[in-house]
Amino acid sequence: MGAGRAGTALHEGFRHAGWPAEVAPREPDAARALVAKSALVALAVPYGARRDVVRDLGGSIDGKILVDVTNPLKFPGPTFDRATVESGAEELQAWLPRARVVKAFNTVFSRAMPTGRIGALPTSAFVAADDADAKRVVLTLARDMGFDAVDAGPLANADGLERLLFFEMLLEKVHGSDIGWRFQHPEHP
């Protein structure tokens, strides 16, 4: 869902990794039909549009893995703009209790999404979810795309991931856009 920079870059990354992918059409009936036949849906739309997009999907999203790529940012700025205490991903899970919400790819600039890399180095893709099977699928997808896939714990940790992207955008003003996170951990020193 979403044909902007992030949605287009993710689409390219999924296909580069050998995962079949389609960009959802804007027309609600066509989008519902595509989602109904999909196992995984990446939500890469403006933060303020999430509610309308998921409402239009209706029950077609039930049981599907919903990867939340969104961030609570307001432009120009950016400024961190979340009215709730819970993360945007937790809010999505509350709106869609039968979907399997996973927070992922939201800390990656779109230029790194197709390959998971900045230059020669893989960047980290943090993946947070309460559904262990859904998390495992998205971790595998991220690895297949070229990322260093990092289990970021439960969906409640999406709050930190949303704030991490905001901080990355502040760093971009100092260091330029060829930046990304690389988490040092035992599986990938």
C-alpha positions as CSV (number, residue, x, y, z in Angstrom):
1,M,0.0,0.0,0.0
2,G,1.6,3.2,-1.2
3,A,3.3,4.2,-4.4
4,G,5.5,7.0,-3.0
5,R,9.2,6.8,-2.5
6,A,9.1,4.2,0.4
7,G,6.4,2.0,-1.2
8,T,8.2,2.0,-4.6
9,A,11.6,1.3,-3.0
10,L,10.1,-1.6,-0.9
11,H,8.4,-3.0,-4.0
12,E,11.8,-3.0,-5.8
13,G,13.5,-4.6,-2.7
14,F,10.9,-7.3,-2.4
15,R,11.2,-8.2,-6.1
16,H,15.0,-8.0,-5.9
17,A,14.9,-10.5,-3.1
18,G,12.7,-12.9,-5.2
19,W,9.5,-12.2,-3.3
20,P,6.5,-11.6,-5.6
21,A,5.2,-8.1,-5.1
22,E,2.6,-5.7,-6.5
23,V,1.9,-2.1,-5.7
24,A,-1.7,-1.8,-4.6
25,P,-4.0,0.4,-6.7
26,R,-5.6,3.4,-5.2
27,E,-9.1,2.3,-6.0
28,P,-10.5,0.6,-2.9
29,D,-12.2,-2.4,-4.5
30,A,-9.1,-3.2,-6.5
31,A,-6.9,-2.7,-3.4
32,R,-9.1,-5.0,-1.3
33,A,-9.0,-7.7,-4.0
34,L,-5.2,-7.6,-4.1
35,V,-4.9,-7.7,-0.3
36,A,-7.3,-10.6,-0.1
37,K,-5.0,-12.7,-2.2
38,S,-1.8,-11.6,-0.5
39,A,0.0,-13.1,2.5
40,L,1.8,-9.9,3.5
41,V,0.9,-6.2,3.0
42,A,3.4,-3.4,3.5
43,L,1.7,-0.1,4.7
44,A,3.9,2.7,3.2
45,V,1.5,5.6,3.2
46,P,1.6,9.0,4.9
47,Y,1.0,8.6,8.6
48,G,-2.2,10.7,8.5
49,A,-3.7,8.5,5.8
50,R,-3.4,5.2,7.7
51,R,-6.9,5.2,9.2
52,D,-8.6,5.8,5.8
53,V,-6.5,3.2,4.0
54,V,-7.1,0.4,6.5
55,R,-10.8,1.3,6.8
56,D,-11.0,0.9,3.0
57,L,-9.4,-2.5,3.3
58,G,-12.1,-3.8,5.6
59,G,-11.9,-7.5,6.4
60,S,-9.5,-8.2,3.5
61,I,-6.6,-7.6,5.9
62,D,-7.8,-10.1,8.5
63,G,-5.2,-12.8,9.1
64,K,-2.6,-11.0,6.9
65,I,0.8,-9.9,8.0
66,L,0.6,-6.1,8.0
67,V,4.1,-4.5,7.9
68,D,3.8,-0.9,9.3
69,V,6.4,1.2,7.6
70,T,4.8,4.5,8.7
71,N,6.2,7.1,11.0
72,P,4.4,9.9,12.9
73,L,6.1,12.8,11.2
74,K,4.8,16.2,10.3
75,F,6.2,18.3,7.5
76,P,7.8,20.8,6.9
77,G,10.3,20.0,9.5
78,P,10.1,17.2,10.3
79,T,8.6,17.2,13.7
80,F,7.6,14.1,15.7
81,D,3.8,14.2,15.7
82,R,2.0,11.5,17.5
83,A,-1.0,12.3,19.6
84,T,-1.3,9.0,21.4
85,V,1.0,7.4,24.0
86,E,1.1,4.1,22.0
87,S,3.1,3.7,18.9
88,G,1.5,4.0,15.5
89,A,1.9,0.2,15.0
90,E,0.1,-0.5,18.3
91,E,-2.7,1.8,17.2
92,L,-2.9,-0.1,13.9
93,Q,-3.1,-3.4,15.9
94,A,-6.0,-1.9,17.9
95,W,-7.8,-0.9,14.8
96,L,-7.2,-4.2,13.1
97,P,-7.3,-6.9,15.9
98,R,-7.3,-9.8,13.3
99,A,-4.3,-8.5,11.4
100,R,-0.8,-9.5,12.3
101,V,1.0,-6.2,12.7
102,V,4.7,-6.0,12.4
103,K,6.8,-2.8,12.6
104,A,9.6,-2.9,10.1
105,F,11.6,-0.9,7.5
106,N,10.5,2.4,9.1
107,T,14.0,3.3,10.2
108,V,15.4,2.9,6.7
109,F,15.6,5.7,4.1
110,S,14.1,4.7,0.8
111,R,17.4,4.8,-1.0
112,A,18.6,1.7,1.0
113,M,15.3,-0.3,0.8
114,P,16.0,-2.0,-2.6
115,T,19.2,-3.6,-1.4
116,G,19.4,-3.2,2.3
117,R,22.7,-1.4,2.0
118,I,24.4,1.9,2.2
119,G,27.4,1.5,0.0
120,A,29.0,-1.9,0.7
121,L,27.6,-2.2,4.2
122,P,24.3,-3.8,5.1
123,T,22.0,-1.6,7.3
124,S,19.9,-3.0,10.1
125,A,16.2,-3.6,9.6
126,F,14.6,-3.7,13.0
127,V,11.5,-5.9,13.2
128,A,9.1,-5.7,16.2
129,A,5.9,-7.8,16.6
130,D,3.9,-9.7,19.1
131,D,3.1,-12.5,16.5
132,A,6.2,-14.7,16.4
133,D,5.4,-16.3,13.1
134,A,4.7,-13.0,11.4
135,K,8.0,-11.6,12.8
136,R,9.9,-14.6,11.5
137,V,8.5,-14.0,8.0
138,V,9.5,-10.4,8.0
139,L,12.9,-11.1,9.4
140,T,13.4,-13.6,6.6
141,L,12.2,-11.0,4.0
142,A,14.6,-8.4,5.4
143,R,17.5,-10.8,5.2
144,D,16.6,-11.8,1.7
145,M,16.6,-8.1,0.7
146,G,20.2,-7.8,2.0
147,F,19.5,-6.2,5.4
148,D,21.0,-7.2,8.7
149,A,17.6,-8.3,10.1
150,V,17.3,-7.5,13.9
151,D,14.6,-8.9,16.2
152,A,13.5,-5.7,17.9
153,G,11.2,-7.5,20.4
154,P,7.5,-6.9,21.0
155,L,5.3,-4.5,19.1
156,A,5.5,-2.1,22.1
157,N,9.1,-1.4,21.0
158,A,7.7,0.2,17.8
159,D,7.6,3.4,19.9
160,G,11.4,3.4,20.0
161,L,11.6,2.6,16.3
162,E,9.4,5.5,15.3
163,R,11.5,7.8,17.4
164,L,14.7,6.3,15.9
165,L,13.7,7.4,12.4
166,F,12.9,10.9,13.6
167,F,16.5,11.1,15.1
168,E,17.9,9.7,11.8
169,M,16.2,12.5,9.9
170,L,17.8,15.0,12.2
171,L,21.2,13.4,11.6
172,E,20.5,13.6,7.8
173,K,20.6,17.4,8.1
174,V,24.2,17.1,9.4
175,H,25.5,14.0,7.4
176,G,23.4,13.8,4.3
177,S,21.1,11.0,3.2
178,D,23.6,8.2,2.6
179,I,23.2,7.1,6.3
180,G,21.6,4.2,8.0
181,W,21.6,2.3,11.3
182,R,23.9,-0.7,11.9
183,F,23.2,-2.5,15.1
184,Q,26.2,-4.5,16.5
185,H,25.0,-7.8,17.9
186,P,26.3,-11.3,18.3
187,E,24.7,-12.7,15.1
188,H,26.3,-9.9,13.0
189,P,29.4,-8.4,14.7
